[in-house]
Amino acid sequence: MKRDLISKVMSATLLGALFGWYVHHGYVTWNLRGRDAFIAYEMRRFDSYMAIPGPVLVNVISMALLAIGSWVVYEVIAYCLEAAMKGITSEKSTG
């Protein structure tokens, strides 16, 4: 049980760090491009997606799929970390 909890905490930390890096990368990119480029991009994005919103059902289904996909990635990372920790623990006990 302890190994399972540790692997889940490590998985959440890894995903949080990757998301933080992604957000930071976006800040750096827009800082280099400048304010006018950012505002032009957001205005184009608003005109394309927000001025004429899509159907509610499409948004709900796409967000549900995104949530399920994120959960699957989290669980796969946690499983891999748990398997790696199990292998390290068994090597120490037999060595």
Protein Blocks (a to p, Z undefined) as FASTA:
>chain_A
ZZmmmmmmmmmmmmmmmmmmmmmmmmmmmmmnomklmmmmmmmmmmmmmmmccdfklmmm
mmmmmmmmmmmmmmmmmmmmmmmmmmmmmmmmmZZ
